[in-house]
Amino acid sequence: MNRSRELNVGDRLLALFNDGPPPATNQHSTISASVYTDPTRHAAELSAMSHHPVAALAASQLTEPGSFHTTELAGRNVIITRDNDGHVHAMLNACAHRGATVEHRPSGSARVFSCGFHGWSYDLDGSLRSITDASLFSATPCTTGLHQLACEERHGIIWVTPDPASSTRVADWLGPDIDELLVDLGAGSMVHHAETDYDLACNWKLLTDGFLELYHLKYLHRNSIAPYFPSNTFLIDRHEHHFIGWLPKSRLMRDISENPRDDWQVYGGMTAPIVLVPGTVIQWQAGHIELFSLRPHPTDPTRTTARLTMLVPEDRQHDKELWDRNWERVCATIPAEDFAAAEEVQRNINSGAVTELQIGANEHALVDHLTEALNC
């Protein structure tokens, strides 16, 4: 546990809380609304996303040998499996023969996968198991299996890199600071509680934007979560291509104002969105994790599937009433308020009513994120 980092976050929050945020020292900026609609930019962002790990599902959703999930990542149809030795694998869900989809079920258990087009079958690791009427197909044996994807289990999440030519290690992509923070937060011992998908009529970056500024809190969330947080008390840190936001609850500010520094429990009283570029947000929520995996439409920049998953501590997973309340709260707040606002902005952009957006100094991370979405 990096206790010095936790206390340093508390020091900075306390100073910000006591002194108030400093006024802007530079002009606001503008960005073209086309960053949320341009198909060329969208294709470039999807390409960048395909070269980096994507949060595919909670590791605890794939526990038994032979279990599998299918999903779409960066526009590619993917099968994720756990083999009989307990290892996870990911492969493109397209037959090596003539490209038909091999597995149509969203999840289940299997000993082998068999293509319904010509009956070719594959093992749990994607290797070719058999060819129907092999002697008629070729004079020499065919050994081509399903296209393998880099797949890794880390911090309670199964990460998949959608491009078969890429093999980025998750720890390298996260960087040492974020990788260590997720260890400190106990992410590796978190298990799946609930999940749902939202089909949203907006660009994926409009969904991420809400995690990178607090300007909207006391207005958009005035009737929901705003009363639990002090106004304008938010820190944003850069870590290579990624961002960490530190958003304390009001009770945390009371605690660290009144108690000795050595007694501070900073992480236990805050929300911390960890925005991983591109397309993943791990939001620490004072004891559990809300995982947002953003899946942009393959061709339409104005559509995104957002998969929201709640992960809870394994040793407390049976406290179902508590976690159900938390799940109900997040589903009633972020989709109904943040996501709805993002769709509203997108509608105005699509109509031509908005051609540029004004970005204040207190929203600078939005501009930085736009750059990183292409350059990561």
N, C-alpha and C positions, 0 to 999 in steps of 0.2 A: 504494500500500500504506500503510495507516494503521498504521505501526509503533508509534506511541505507544500505541494501543489494545491491540495484542498484548502489549506490555511491561507495561501496566497490569494486564491479566488475569494475567500471570505474577506481578506483585507481590502481588496479592490472594490468589492461590492459595498462594504461598509463606508469606504471613502466616498464612493459615488452616491450612496444613500444620504450621507451627512452633508456633503457639499453640493449635491445636485449636479446634473449633467452640464458640462460647459457649453456655452453658446457656440454656434457655428462660426468658424473663422474663414471659411471660403464660400464661394457661390454654390448654389444648387446646380445640378447638371440635368441634361435631358438625354433620353434614349429614344431611338426610333421604335415605334410600335411594331415594326416589321420583324424585330427579333423574335416575336411570338407568332409570326405567320409565314415567314419566308421558307419555302420548301427546300431551297439549297442549303440554308443554314440548318434546317431540321435534319437533312440527310447527313450533314457533317457531325451534328451532335449525336445522332444515332450511331454513326461510325465510331465516335469517341467512346460512347457507352459500351459498344460491343467489345472494345479492347480492354475493359476494366471489369473487375468483379461486380456482379449484381446480386443483391440479396434475394435469393430465390424462394426460400421458405425457412421456417424454424427447424433446426436439426431434430427437435423432439417430434416433429411431424413424420419423421422417417426413421422409426426406431427398429422395426423388425426386419430380419433378412428377407429379401424378396419384395419389400415394400417399395412403391414408386409413386412419383407425382409427375404429371405433365404440365407444362406452362409455356407461356411465350415470353421471351426475353430479348430485348432489342430487335423485335420483329421476327425472331427465330423460334420455331417450335422445338421444345426441348423435353427430353425424358431425364428425370433424376431418380437414381436408384440407390438402394443399399444392398450390397452383395452378401453372400453367406458368411464372409469373414468380417462383416461389419463396416466395410469401407464404402464411401459414397462415390458415385460416378455420375457423370452427365454426358449426354450425347444428343446430337441433332435427331429429332423425331422424323426422320426421312429415310426410307429404305435405300440401302446401298445399290439395289438393283435398278429400279426405275423411278425412285423418288417418292413413292406413296407414303402417306403417314402410317407409321407402324402401330402406334398405340393411341387409341381415341379416348380412352377413359381418363378422367382427371386425376384419379388416384386409385390405388388398390394394391394387390399382391400378385406376383407372378414368378414362375420358375424360369420362363423364357418369354421372349416377345416374338410374335409371329405376324408378319405382314399379310393383311387380308387380300392383297392384290394377286400375289403369286406364291405365297406361302413360305417365303424365306424367313428363317428364324434366327434370333440373336440371344446371347447370354446376357446376364444382368449387367455386365461391364460393357456391353455393346459389341462384343466380338461375334463374328459370324459363327452360328452353330450348325446350320444345315441349309442346303439348297434343294428344293424339290426337283426331282428328275435331273439330278446333277449330271448324269452321263449324257443327257440330251443337250444340256446347256453349254458345256465346254469340254474340250479334250484334255484340258489341264485344270487342276483344282483352283477354285476362286476362294480367296481368303479375306476379301474386303468387308469390313464390318461397318457399323454406324460411326459417323464422324465423332471423335472424342472431343470433349470440351474440358478445359481446366475446371476442376471442382474441388472445393475445400470446405471443411467444417471448422469454423472458428467463431468464438464468442457466441455460441448457441444458435448460429445461423449457418445455413448451407449457402455458400457463395459459388456462383457459376460465371465464367467468362464466356460470353456468347460466341465470340469469334474463334473458330478452331485453330487459327494461326497464333493466338495470343495465350500466354500462360503466366500472367502476373500473379505473384504470391500476394495473398490478402494482407499479410503483415507489412509487406513492402508498400502496398498501395495505401494502406491506412497511415503509415508512418509511425515512428516509435511513440510519439506523444499520445496519439489517439488509441493505438493498440494497447498501451499501458493503462490509459484511462478506462477502457472497456474491461480490462482485467480488474481494476480497482472497483468498478461498479458491479462486479459479479455477473457480467453478461453471460459468461460461459455456463453458469448454473441456472440460467433462465429457461423456462419451458413454455410451450405454446398454451395459451388460454383461449383465444378466439381470433378470428380473422374475417375480413370481408373485403370485397372488391367494389370500387366505385368507378363507373364509366363516366368520365367527365368531359364536358365540351370546352376544354381550355388547353393551352400549351403547358407542358410539364413544368416549365420554369416559373409560371405564375403560381403553381402550387408550392414550389420551394421557397419563393419569395417571402411567404408569410412566416417562415422560420428564421429569417435573417434580419428582421427589424421588429421593434416593439412599439413603433409609432401608432399602430392600429389598435393596441390592446384595449385602452379605456373607451374606445368608440365602438369597434366591431363587437367586442366581447363584454360590453357594459352590463348586460343582463345575465351573463353566465359566469365567466371565470375572472373577469377584471377585478372584482372586489377582493380577491385573494392575493393580489400582487401589488407592490408599490409602483406608482407611476414612474415611467422613464428610468427605471433601474435595470439596466440590461448591458451586459458586456458581450462583445463579439471578438473572438480570437481567430487568427489565420494559422493554419498548420499545413504548409505546402499548398495543395490544391483545395483543401477542405476547410471547414469552419466549425467552431464550437460556440454556441450561445450560452450564456449563463443568466438565468432568469430566476431570482429568488422569490419565494413566497413571503408574504408580510410577516408571518410568524418566525421565519428564519431571521429576518432583519431584527426583530425584537430579541430573539435569542442571542445573536452575536453582539448586539448592542449592550446586553445586560450581563453576559456571562464571560468568564475568563477565556482568553484565546485558546488555551489548551483544551478546553471543554467543547469547542465548536464542533458541530456535526453538519458541515456545510452541504455535502451532497444529499443528506437526508431531508433537506428542506427546500429543494429547488427543482425546477424544470431545466433541462439542458439539452437543447436540440443539437445533435452532431450531424451536420450537413455534409455528406460525402458526395463529392462531385465525380461523375454525374449520376444523379437519379436515386440516391438513397438518403433517408433521414432516420437516424436512430435517436429517438427522443427519450432521454432518461426522465422519468416522472416520479421523483422522490420515492424510489423503491421498486419500480417496475419499468419496463421498456415498451414504448409504442414505436413499432417499426413501419416506416412508410417506404414502400418499394414502388417507384414511379415507372410505369411502362408506357412510353410514348407510342402513339399509333405509328405503324411502319411508314405511312405516306402522308398522313394528314397532321400538320403541325398543331392544329387546334383541337386535338382529341388526345386524351391520356387515360389509361387505366391506373388507378392508385390502389395498391393492395395494402391495407392496414392490418397489422398483426400485433396482438398484445402478448408480450412475454412476461412471465411472473416467476418469482423465486421458486425453485423446485421444492424446497422444504416448507413452503407456505402455499403450495398450489391448491391444497384442499380447502382453503378459506374461500370457497366459491362465492359466497355472498359479497365479500369485499371486492373481489376481482370483477364480479358482474356489475357492481355499482360503478367501478372505475371504467369498465368497458362501455357502459351505458352513457357515462359522462363524456368520454372522448368521442363517441359516435354522435352524440347530440351537439357537440361543440364544433369540432373541426370541420366535418362535412357540411353541417348546416350553416356555418358562419364563414370560415376561411375558404373552403372549397366553393361555396356559393358566391362569395365575393370574387374569386378568381374567374368563375364562369361569367359573372356580370361584366368584368373588365374585358374578357375575351369577346363577348357579344358586342360591346361598344367599339372595340378595335375592328372586328369583322365588318361592322356597318360603315366604317369610315369616319365615325364620330370622333375617334381618337387616333391621331397620327404620331404623337409623341407623348412620353410620360416624363413628369418632373420628379427628379430624385434628389432628396435632401441629403445634407451631410450626415444626418442620423440614419440614413438608409444606404450608406456607401457600400455595404456588403452586397447589395443587389447588383451593382455595377461590376464589382469584383467577380461575382458568381457568373455573370454573363460571359466574362472573359475566360474564366476557368472552364466553363462548359465546352468551349472549343479547343482550349489549349492543354487540357489535362492529359 
